[in-house]
Structure formats: structure tokens, C-alpha cells
Amino acid sequence: MHLLISDAQEHRRRLHGRDRGLAHVGEPTWADVQRRRSDCAAWSDAVAEIDTGERTADEVADLLVTGLGVR
């Protein structure tokens, strides 16, 4: 499964609004996200993508459970 936020503005808003509370690990910047995206190789296998941009965490979890065949 590949989770993504196709709306770049929403992705950036979420990134800037989060604080994981990790004292020794800083939060990534938007430039970090962009760099990491460009460094990722395209997947050669079939990929099931879930766009999380307009879904709640519960909706994403339900889709993951269904997609993975977990009961």
C-alpha cells in the first residue's frame, strides 16, 4: 500500500501543523519532503494507492484493513 496526499497544499499544511514531540528528531521541512520525493524510485510492482488528503484517519485505517484482507 502506498499512502499519499495528492493535494500539495494540504500536504504542506499538514506537515507544518504537526508536532510529534520528538525532542531529538526535528520535523521535516517542505524542502525535505520534496527532496525525498525526488529521490524515490518509481515502483515496478503493482501499487495500491490511498489518497489520504480528504480522508480521516479512521477512513484510511478502514481502507487499509479492507485492502490487506485483515479480518
PDB file of N, CA, C and O in Angstrom:
ATOM      1  N   MET A   1       0.838  -1.180   0.000  1.00  0.00           N
ATOM      2  CA  MET A   1       0.000   0.000   0.000  1.00  0.00           C
ATOM      3  C   MET A   1       0.880   1.240   0.000  1.00  0.00           C
ATOM      4  O   MET A   1       1.931   1.280   0.640  1.00  0.00           O
ATOM      5  N   HIS A   2       0.444   2.209  -0.704  1.00  0.00           N
ATOM      6  CA  HIS A   2       1.153   3.476  -0.784  1.00  0.00           C
ATOM      7  C   HIS A   2       0.179   4.582  -0.393  1.00  0.00           C
ATOM      8  O   HIS A   2      -0.806   4.827  -1.088  1.00  0.00           O
ATOM      9  N   LEU A   3       0.463   5.244   0.724  1.00  0.00           N
ATOM     10  CA  LEU A   3      -0.378   6.347   1.173  1.00  0.00           C
ATOM     11  C   LEU A   3       0.198   7.644   0.640  1.00  0.00           C
ATOM     12  O   LEU A   3       1.411   7.848   0.666  1.00  0.00           O
ATOM     13  N   LEU A   4      -0.663   8.513   0.160  1.00  0.00           N
ATOM     14  CA  LEU A   4      -0.202   9.778  -0.378  1.00  0.00           C
ATOM     15  C   LEU A   4      -1.241  10.858  -0.158  1.00  0.00           C
ATOM     16  O   LEU A   4      -2.405  10.582   0.130  1.00  0.00           O
ATOM     17  N   ILE A   5      -0.794  12.081  -0.301  1.00  0.00           N
ATOM     18  CA  ILE A   5      -1.697  13.233  -0.307  1.00  0.00           C
ATOM     19  C   ILE A   5      -1.458  13.909  -1.658  1.00  0.00           C
ATOM     20  O   ILE A   5      -0.434  14.562  -1.860  1.00  0.00           O
ATOM     21  N   SER A   6      -2.396  13.749  -2.566  1.00  0.00           N
ATOM     22  CA  SER A   6      -2.206  14.279  -3.917  1.00  0.00           C
ATOM     23  C   SER A   6      -2.300  15.802  -3.965  1.00  0.00           C
ATOM     24  O   SER A   6      -1.771  16.418  -4.891  1.00  0.00           O
ATOM     25  N   ASP A   7      -2.949  16.408  -3.008  1.00  0.00           N
ATOM     26  CA  ASP A   7      -3.080  17.869  -2.942  1.00  0.00           C
ATOM     27  C   ASP A   7      -1.865  18.432  -2.195  1.00  0.00           C
ATOM     28  O   ASP A   7      -1.764  18.309  -0.975  1.00  0.00           O
ATOM     29  N   ALA A   8      -0.948  19.050  -2.941  1.00  0.00           N
ATOM     30  CA  ALA A   8       0.293  19.550  -2.349  1.00  0.00           C
ATOM     31  C   ALA A   8       0.046  20.586  -1.255  1.00  0.00           C
ATOM     32  O   ALA A   8       0.769  20.615  -0.259  1.00  0.00           O
ATOM     33  N   GLN A   9      -0.961  21.432  -1.427  1.00  0.00           N
ATOM     34  CA  GLN A   9      -1.254  22.440  -0.397  1.00  0.00           C
ATOM     35  C   GLN A   9      -1.702  21.776   0.905  1.00  0.00           C
ATOM     36  O   GLN A   9      -1.299  22.200   1.989  1.00  0.00           O
ATOM     37  N   GLU A  10      -2.525  20.749   0.805  1.00  0.00           N
ATOM     38  CA  GLU A  10      -2.979  20.029   2.008  1.00  0.00           C
ATOM     39  C   GLU A  10      -1.804  19.302   2.647  1.00  0.00           C
ATOM     40  O   GLU A  10      -1.682  19.283   3.872  1.00  0.00           O
ATOM     41  N   HIS A  11      -0.952  18.713   1.844  1.00  0.00           N
ATOM     42  CA  HIS A  11       0.219  18.006   2.363  1.00  0.00           C
ATOM     43  C   HIS A  11       1.109  18.981   3.136  1.00  0.00           C
ATOM     44  O   HIS A  11       1.553  18.692   4.247  1.00  0.00           O
ATOM     45  N   ARG A  12       1.354  20.124   2.534  1.00  0.00           N
ATOM     46  CA  ARG A  12       2.199  21.134   3.177  1.00  0.00           C
ATOM     47  C   ARG A  12       1.550  21.651   4.461  1.00  0.00           C
ATOM     48  O   ARG A  12       2.244  21.851   5.458  1.00  0.00           O
ATOM     49  N   ARG A  13       0.240  21.869   4.455  1.00  0.00           N
ATOM     50  CA  ARG A  13      -0.474  22.339   5.648  1.00  0.00           C
ATOM     51  C   ARG A  13      -0.331  21.331   6.778  1.00  0.00           C
ATOM     52  O   ARG A  13      -0.057  21.703   7.919  1.00  0.00           O
ATOM     53  N   ARG A  14      -0.517  20.060   6.461  1.00  0.00           N
ATOM     54  CA  ARG A  14      -0.387  19.019   7.493  1.00  0.00           C
ATOM     55  C   ARG A  14       1.036  18.940   8.025  1.00  0.00           C
ATOM     56  O   ARG A  14       1.251  18.788   9.228  1.00  0.00           O
ATOM     57  N   LEU A  15       1.994  19.043   7.132  1.00  0.00           N
ATOM     58  CA  LEU A  15       3.395  18.975   7.541  1.00  0.00           C
ATOM     59  C   LEU A  15       3.728  20.103   8.509  1.00  0.00           C
ATOM     60  O   LEU A  15       4.350  19.866   9.545  1.00  0.00           O
ATOM     61  N   HIS A  16       3.325  21.312   8.186  1.00  0.00           N
ATOM     62  CA  HIS A  16       3.636  22.465   9.036  1.00  0.00           C
ATOM     63  C   HIS A  16       2.853  22.446  10.345  1.00  0.00           C
ATOM     64  O   HIS A  16       3.274  23.065  11.323  1.00  0.00           O
ATOM     65  N   GLY A  17       1.733  21.752  10.375  1.00  0.00           N
ATOM     66  CA  GLY A  17       0.916  21.739  11.570  1.00  0.00           C
ATOM     67  C   GLY A  17       1.195  20.607  12.540  1.00  0.00           C
ATOM     68  O   GLY A  17       0.579  20.536  13.604  1.00  0.00           O
ATOM     69  N   ARG A  18       2.105  19.730  12.190  1.00  0.00           N
ATOM     70  CA  ARG A  18       2.314  18.576  13.070  1.00  0.00           C
ATOM     71  C   ARG A  18       3.497  18.762  13.998  1.00  0.00           C
ATOM     72  O   ARG A  18       4.472  19.439  13.674  1.00  0.00           O
ATOM     73  N   ASP A  19       3.382  18.147  15.146  1.00  0.00           N
ATOM     74  CA  ASP A  19       4.459  18.116  16.134  1.00  0.00           C
ATOM     75  C   ASP A  19       4.394  16.763  16.801  1.00  0.00           C
ATOM     76  O   ASP A  19       3.505  16.494  17.610  1.00  0.00           O
ATOM     77  N   ARG A  20       5.342  15.917  16.455  1.00  0.00           N
ATOM     78  CA  ARG A  20       5.351  14.559  17.012  1.00  0.00           C
ATOM     79  C   ARG A  20       5.926  14.518  18.420  1.00  0.00           C
ATOM     80  O   ARG A  20       5.878  13.482  19.084  1.00  0.00           O
ATOM     81  N   GLY A  21       6.469  15.636  18.876  1.00  0.00           N
ATOM     82  CA  GLY A  21       7.004  15.692  20.238  1.00  0.00           C
ATOM     83  C   GLY A  21       8.298  14.916  20.422  1.00  0.00           C
ATOM     84  O   GLY A  21       8.610  14.480  21.530  1.00  0.00           O
ATOM     85  N   LEU A  22       9.049  14.742  19.347  1.00  0.00           N
ATOM     86  CA  LEU A  22      10.321  14.027  19.439  1.00  0.00           C
ATOM     87  C   LEU A  22      11.440  15.031  19.675  1.00  0.00           C
ATOM     88  O   LEU A  22      11.814  15.781  18.774  1.00  0.00           O
ATOM     89  N   ALA A  23      11.967  15.037  20.884  1.00  0.00           N
ATOM     90  CA  ALA A  23      12.926  16.058  21.297  1.00  0.00           C
ATOM     91  C   ALA A  23      14.219  16.047  20.475  1.00  0.00           C
ATOM     92  O   ALA A  23      14.789  17.106  20.212  1.00  0.00           O
ATOM     93  N   HIS A  24      14.685  14.870  20.070  1.00  0.00           N
ATOM     94  CA  HIS A  24      15.983  14.764  19.399  1.00  0.00           C
ATOM     95  C   HIS A  24      15.868  14.572  17.890  1.00  0.00           C
ATOM     96  O   HIS A  24      16.875  14.383  17.207  1.00  0.00           O
ATOM     97  N   VAL A  25      14.654  14.621  17.375  1.00  0.00           N
ATOM     98  CA  VAL A  25      14.438  14.454  15.934  1.00  0.00           C
ATOM     99  C   VAL A  25      13.551  15.593  15.467  1.00  0.00           C
ATOM    100  O   VAL A  25      12.391  15.690  15.867  1.00  0.00           O
ATOM    101  N   GLY A  26      14.085  16.437  14.635  1.00  0.00           N
ATOM    102  CA  GLY A  26      13.300  17.559  14.142  1.00  0.00           C
ATOM    103  C   GLY A  26      12.252  17.115  13.137  1.00  0.00           C
ATOM    104  O   GLY A  26      12.343  16.040  12.546  1.00  0.00           O
ATOM    105  N   GLU A  27      11.266  17.961  12.961  1.00  0.00           N
ATOM    106  CA  GLU A  27      10.244  17.700  11.949  1.00  0.00           C
ATOM    107  C   GLU A  27      10.826  18.004  10.573  1.00  0.00           C
ATOM    108  O   GLU A  27      11.629  18.928  10.440  1.00  0.00           O
ATOM    109  N   PRO A  28      10.439  17.249   9.546  1.00  0.00           N
ATOM    110  CA  PRO A  28      10.946  17.543   8.203  1.00  0.00           C
ATOM    111  C   PRO A  28      10.368  18.854   7.684  1.00  0.00           C
ATOM    112  O   PRO A  28       9.252  19.244   8.029  1.00  0.00           O
ATOM    113  N   THR A  29      11.146  19.513   6.857  1.00  0.00           N
ATOM    114  CA  THR A  29      10.687  20.733   6.198  1.00  0.00           C
ATOM    115  C   THR A  29      10.027  20.334   4.876  1.00  0.00           C
ATOM    116  O   THR A  29      10.120  19.186   4.442  1.00  0.00           O
ATOM    117  N   TRP A  30       9.360  21.302   4.245  1.00  0.00           N
ATOM    118  CA  TRP A  30       8.765  21.031   2.932  1.00  0.00           C
ATOM    119  C   TRP A  30       9.866  20.678   1.921  1.00  0.00           C
ATOM    120  O   TRP A  30       9.666  19.824   1.057  1.00  0.00           O
ATOM    121  N   ALA A  31      11.031  21.340   2.032  1.00  0.00           N
ATOM    122  CA  ALA A  31      12.159  21.027   1.147  1.00  0.00           C
ATOM    123  C   ALA A  31      12.624  19.592   1.353  1.00  0.00           C
ATOM    124  O   ALA A  31      12.979  18.917   0.386  1.00  0.00           O
ATOM    125  N   ASP A  32      12.629  19.107   2.610  1.00  0.00           N
ATOM    126  CA  ASP A  32      12.981  17.713   2.894  1.00  0.00           C
ATOM    127  C   ASP A  32      12.015  16.757   2.198  1.00  0.00           C
ATOM    128  O   ASP A  32      12.431  15.759   1.610  1.00  0.00           O
ATOM    129  N   VAL A  33      10.727  17.072   2.269  1.00  0.00           N
ATOM    130  CA  VAL A  33       9.712  16.228   1.643  1.00  0.00           C
ATOM    131  C   VAL A  33       9.909  16.202   0.131  1.00  0.00           C
ATOM    132  O   VAL A  33       9.857  15.139  -0.488  1.00  0.00           O
ATOM    133  N   GLN A  34      10.132  17.365  -0.458  1.00  0.00           N
ATOM    134  CA  GLN A  34      10.328  17.445  -1.911  1.00  0.00           C
ATOM    135  C   GLN A  34      11.575  16.673  -2.338  1.00  0.00           C
ATOM    136  O   GLN A  34      11.555  15.966  -3.345  1.00  0.00           O
ATOM    137  N   ARG A  35      12.651  16.806  -1.578  1.00  0.00           N
ATOM    138  CA  ARG A  35      13.897  16.098  -1.893  1.00  0.00           C
ATOM    139  C   ARG A  35      13.691  14.593  -1.797  1.00  0.00           C
ATOM    140  O   ARG A  35      14.137  13.839  -2.662  1.00  0.00           O
ATOM    141  N   ARG A  36      13.019  14.166  -0.748  1.00  0.00           N
ATOM    142  CA  ARG A  36      12.784  12.732  -0.577  1.00  0.00           C
ATOM    143  C   ARG A  36      11.916  12.184  -1.713  1.00  0.00           C
ATOM    144  O   ARG A  36      12.157  11.089  -2.221  1.00  0.00           O
ATOM    145  N   ARG A  37      10.901  12.966  -2.100  1.00  0.00           N
ATOM    146  CA  ARG A  37      10.036  12.548  -3.207  1.00  0.00           C
ATOM    147  C   ARG A  37      10.843  12.360  -4.486  1.00  0.00           C
ATOM    148  O   ARG A  37      10.636  11.390  -5.215  1.00  0.00           O
ATOM    149  N   SER A  38      11.765  13.286  -4.762  1.00  0.00           N
ATOM    150  CA  SER A  38      12.547  13.188  -5.994  1.00  0.00           C
ATOM    151  C   SER A  38      13.562  12.042  -5.938  1.00  0.00           C
ATOM    152  O   SER A  38      13.973  11.522  -6.975  1.00  0.00           O
ATOM    153  N   ASP A  39      13.965  11.651  -4.723  1.00  0.00           N
ATOM    154  CA  ASP A  39      14.928  10.556  -4.566  1.00  0.00           C
ATOM    155  C   ASP A  39      14.281   9.170  -4.667  1.00  0.00           C
ATOM    156  O   ASP A  39      14.975   8.175  -4.872  1.00  0.00           O
ATOM    157  N   CYS A  40      12.975   9.109  -4.526  1.00  0.00           N
ATOM    158  CA  CYS A  40      12.289   7.812  -4.550  1.00  0.00           C
ATOM    159  C   CYS A  40      12.202   7.284  -5.974  1.00  0.00           C
ATOM    160  O   CYS A  40      11.814   7.993  -6.903  1.00  0.00           O
ATOM    161  N   ALA A  41      12.567   6.043  -6.113  1.00  0.00           N
ATOM    162  CA  ALA A  41      12.447   5.390  -7.421  1.00  0.00           C
ATOM    163  C   ALA A  41      10.995   4.978  -7.635  1.00  0.00           C
ATOM    164  O   ALA A  41      10.274   4.672  -6.685  1.00  0.00           O
ATOM    165  N   ALA A  42      10.591   4.978  -8.873  1.00  0.00           N
ATOM    166  CA  ALA A  42       9.232   4.531  -9.194  1.00  0.00           C
ATOM    167  C   ALA A  42       9.103   3.040  -8.873  1.00  0.00           C
ATOM    168  O   ALA A  42      10.038   2.265  -9.075  1.00  0.00           O
ATOM    169  N   TRP A  43       7.937   2.657  -8.373  1.00  0.00           N
ATOM    170  CA  TRP A  43       7.701   1.256  -8.054  1.00  0.00           C
ATOM    171  C   TRP A  43       7.507   0.486  -9.345  1.00  0.00           C
ATOM    172  O   TRP A  43       6.834   0.958 -10.261  1.00  0.00           O
ATOM    173  N   SER A  44       8.089  -0.689  -9.418  1.00  0.00           N
ATOM    174  CA  SER A  44       7.927  -1.511 -10.618  1.00  0.00           C
ATOM    175  C   SER A  44       6.776  -2.508 -10.452  1.00  0.00           C
ATOM    176  O   SER A  44       6.257  -3.024 -11.442  1.00  0.00           O
ATOM    177  N   ASP A  45       6.384  -2.774  -9.238  1.00  0.00           N
ATOM    178  CA  ASP A  45       5.266  -3.684  -8.964  1.00  0.00           C
ATOM    179  C   ASP A  45       3.952  -2.908  -8.975  1.00  0.00           C
ATOM    180  O   ASP A  45       3.936  -1.678  -8.936  1.00  0.00           O
ATOM    181  N   ALA A  46       2.862  -3.649  -9.030  1.00  0.00           N
ATOM    182  CA  ALA A  46       1.551  -3.017  -8.908  1.00  0.00           C
ATOM    183  C   ALA A  46       1.460  -2.372  -7.522  1.00  0.00           C
ATOM    184  O   ALA A  46       1.881  -2.959  -6.525  1.00  0.00           O
ATOM    185  N   VAL A  47       0.919  -1.192  -7.475  1.00  0.00           N
ATOM    186  CA  VAL A  47       0.839  -0.449  -6.215  1.00  0.00           C
ATOM    187  C   VAL A  47      -0.612  -0.065  -5.959  1.00  0.00           C
ATOM    188  O   VAL A  47      -1.291   0.474  -6.833  1.00  0.00           O
ATOM    189  N   ALA A  48      -1.068  -0.349  -4.761  1.00  0.00           N
ATOM    190  CA  ALA A  48      -2.394   0.106  -4.342  1.00  0.00           C
ATOM    191  C   ALA A  48      -2.182   1.419  -3.605  1.00  0.00           C
ATOM    192  O   ALA A  48      -1.524   1.447  -2.565  1.00  0.00           O
ATOM    193  N   GLU A  49      -2.731   2.500  -4.132  1.00  0.00           N
ATOM    194  CA  GLU A  49      -2.568   3.811  -3.523  1.00  0.00           C
ATOM    195  C   GLU A  49      -3.843   4.245  -2.815  1.00  0.00           C
ATOM    196  O   GLU A  49      -4.955   3.991  -3.278  1.00  0.00           O
ATOM    197  N   ILE A  50      -3.651   4.899  -1.693  1.00  0.00           N
ATOM    198  CA  ILE A  50      -4.765   5.501  -0.955  1.00  0.00           C
ATOM    199  C   ILE A  50      -4.421   6.963  -0.757  1.00  0.00           C
ATOM    200  O   ILE A  50      -3.431   7.297  -0.106  1.00  0.00           O
ATOM    201  N   ASP A  51      -5.244   7.831  -1.323  1.00  0.00           N
ATOM    202  CA  ASP A  51      -5.052   9.266  -1.160  1.00  0.00           C
ATOM    203  C   ASP A  51      -5.691   9.676   0.167  1.00  0.00           C
ATOM    204  O   ASP A  51      -6.906   9.577   0.336  1.00  0.00           O
ATOM    205  N   THR A  52      -4.869  10.134   1.099  1.00  0.00           N
ATOM    206  CA  THR A  52      -5.337  10.468   2.439  1.00  0.00           C
ATOM    207  C   THR A  52      -5.749  11.923   2.577  1.00  0.00           C
ATOM    208  O   THR A  52      -6.143  12.357   3.659  1.00  0.00           O
ATOM    209  N   GLY A  53      -5.662  12.683   1.484  1.00  0.00           N
ATOM    210  CA  GLY A  53      -5.896  14.123   1.536  1.00  0.00           C
ATOM    211  C   GLY A  53      -7.234  14.548   2.083  1.00  0.00           C
ATOM    212  O   GLY A  53      -7.318  15.534   2.815  1.00  0.00           O
ATOM    213  N   GLU A  54      -8.269  13.837   1.749  1.00  0.00           N
ATOM    214  CA  GLU A  54      -9.610  14.233   2.200  1.00  0.00           C
ATOM    215  C   GLU A  54     -10.281  13.122   3.004  1.00  0.00           C
ATOM    216  O   GLU A  54     -11.507  13.012   3.025  1.00  0.00           O
ATOM    217  N   ARG A  55      -9.466  12.299   3.664  1.00  0.00           N
ATOM    218  CA  ARG A  55     -10.000  11.206   4.478  1.00  0.00           C
ATOM    219  C   ARG A  55      -9.535  11.362   5.913  1.00  0.00           C
ATOM    220  O   ARG A  55      -8.460  11.897   6.183  1.00  0.00           O
ATOM    221  N   THR A  56     -10.362  10.886   6.823  1.00  0.00           N
ATOM    222  CA  THR A  56      -9.970  10.872   8.230  1.00  0.00           C
ATOM    223  C   THR A  56      -9.047   9.681   8.467  1.00  0.00           C
ATOM    224  O   THR A  56      -8.954   8.781   7.631  1.00  0.00           O
ATOM    225  N   ALA A  57      -8.375   9.682   9.597  1.00  0.00           N
ATOM    226  CA  ALA A  57      -7.509   8.562   9.949  1.00  0.00           C
ATOM    227  C   ALA A  57      -8.313   7.263  10.025  1.00  0.00           C
ATOM    228  O   ALA A  57      -7.825   6.213   9.606  1.00  0.00           O
ATOM    229  N   ASP A  58      -9.523   7.319  10.549  1.00  0.00           N
ATOM    230  CA  ASP A  58     -10.365   6.125  10.637  1.00  0.00           C
ATOM    231  C   ASP A  58     -10.728   5.596   9.250  1.00  0.00           C
ATOM    232  O   ASP A  58     -10.746   4.385   9.030  1.00  0.00           O
ATOM    233  N   GLU A  59     -11.016   6.505   8.315  1.00  0.00           N
ATOM    234  CA  GLU A  59     -11.347   6.078   6.949  1.00  0.00           C
ATOM    235  C   GLU A  59     -10.142   5.418   6.286  1.00  0.00           C
ATOM    236  O   GLU A  59     -10.288   4.407   5.600  1.00  0.00           O
ATOM    237  N   VAL A  60      -8.963   5.980   6.486  1.00  0.00           N
ATOM    238  CA  VAL A  60      -7.743   5.393   5.921  1.00  0.00           C
ATOM    239  C   VAL A  60      -7.500   4.020   6.537  1.00  0.00           C
ATOM    240  O   VAL A  60      -7.173   3.071   5.824  1.00  0.00           O
ATOM    241  N   ALA A  61      -7.658   3.906   7.857  1.00  0.00           N
ATOM    242  CA  ALA A  61      -7.471   2.619   8.521  1.00  0.00           C
ATOM    243  C   ALA A  61      -8.431   1.572   7.968  1.00  0.00           C
ATOM    244  O   ALA A  61      -8.030   0.434   7.724  1.00  0.00           O
ATOM    245  N   ASP A  62      -9.684   1.941   7.769  1.00  0.00           N
ATOM    246  CA  ASP A  62     -10.663   1.009   7.204  1.00  0.00           C
ATOM    247  C   ASP A  62     -10.254   0.550   5.816  1.00  0.00           C
ATOM    248  O   ASP A  62     -10.365  -0.634   5.494  1.00  0.00           O
ATOM    249  N   LEU A  63      -9.780   1.480   4.988  1.00  0.00           N
ATOM    250  CA  LEU A  63      -9.341   1.129   3.635  1.00  0.00           C
ATOM    251  C   LEU A  63      -8.123   0.203   3.675  1.00  0.00           C
ATOM    252  O   LEU A  63      -8.025  -0.729   2.876  1.00  0.00           O
ATOM    253  N   LEU A  64      -7.208   0.453   4.592  1.00  0.00           N
ATOM    254  CA  LEU A  64      -6.042  -0.415   4.737  1.00  0.00           C
ATOM    255  C   LEU A  64      -6.439  -1.819   5.158  1.00  0.00           C
ATOM    256  O   LEU A  64      -5.967  -2.804   4.590  1.00  0.00           O
ATOM    257  N   VAL A  65      -7.297  -1.904   6.142  1.00  0.00           N
ATOM    258  CA  VAL A  65      -7.752  -3.207   6.630  1.00  0.00           C
ATOM    259  C   VAL A  65      -8.439  -3.984   5.508  1.00  0.00           C
ATOM    260  O   VAL A  65      -8.188  -5.174   5.321  1.00  0.00           O
ATOM    261  N   THR A  66      -9.307  -3.299   4.767  1.00  0.00           N
ATOM    262  CA  THR A  66     -10.007  -3.941   3.658  1.00  0.00           C
ATOM    263  C   THR A  66      -9.015  -4.360   2.568  1.00  0.00           C
ATOM    264  O   THR A  66      -9.081  -5.478   2.059  1.00  0.00           O
ATOM    265  N   GLY A  67      -8.097  -3.453   2.216  1.00  0.00           N
ATOM    266  CA  GLY A  67      -7.134  -3.739   1.154  1.00  0.00           C
ATOM    267  C   GLY A  67      -6.166  -4.845   1.481  1.00  0.00           C
ATOM    268  O   GLY A  67      -5.712  -5.565   0.591  1.00  0.00           O
ATOM    269  N   LEU A  68      -5.846  -4.986   2.744  1.00  0.00           N
ATOM    270  CA  LEU A  68      -4.908  -6.037   3.170  1.00  0.00           C
ATOM    271  C   LEU A  68      -5.616  -7.346   3.482  1.00  0.00           C
ATOM    272  O   LEU A  68      -4.970  -8.361   3.744  1.00  0.00           O
ATOM    273  N   GLY A  69      -6.933  -7.322   3.453  1.00  0.00           N
ATOM    274  CA  GLY A  69      -7.695  -8.539   3.722  1.00  0.00           C
ATOM    275  C   GLY A  69      -7.656  -8.958   5.180  1.00  0.00           C
ATOM    276  O   GLY A  69      -7.810 -10.138   5.493  1.00  0.00           O
ATOM    277  N   VAL A  70      -7.453  -8.001   6.072  1.00  0.00           N
ATOM    278  CA  VAL A  70      -7.415  -8.278   7.505  1.00  0.00           C
ATOM    279  C   VAL A  70      -8.837  -8.390   8.018  1.00  0.00           C
ATOM    280  O   VAL A  70      -9.701  -7.596   7.646  1.00  0.00           O
ATOM    281  N   ARG A  71      -9.077  -9.357   8.860  1.00  0.00           N
ATOM    282  CA  ARG A  71     -10.424  -9.536   9.415  1.00  0.00           C
ATOM    283  C   ARG A  71     -10.376  -9.530  10.904  1.00  0.00           C
ATOM    284  O   ARG A  71     -11.410  -9.668  11.556  1.00  0.00           O
TER     285      ARG A  71
END
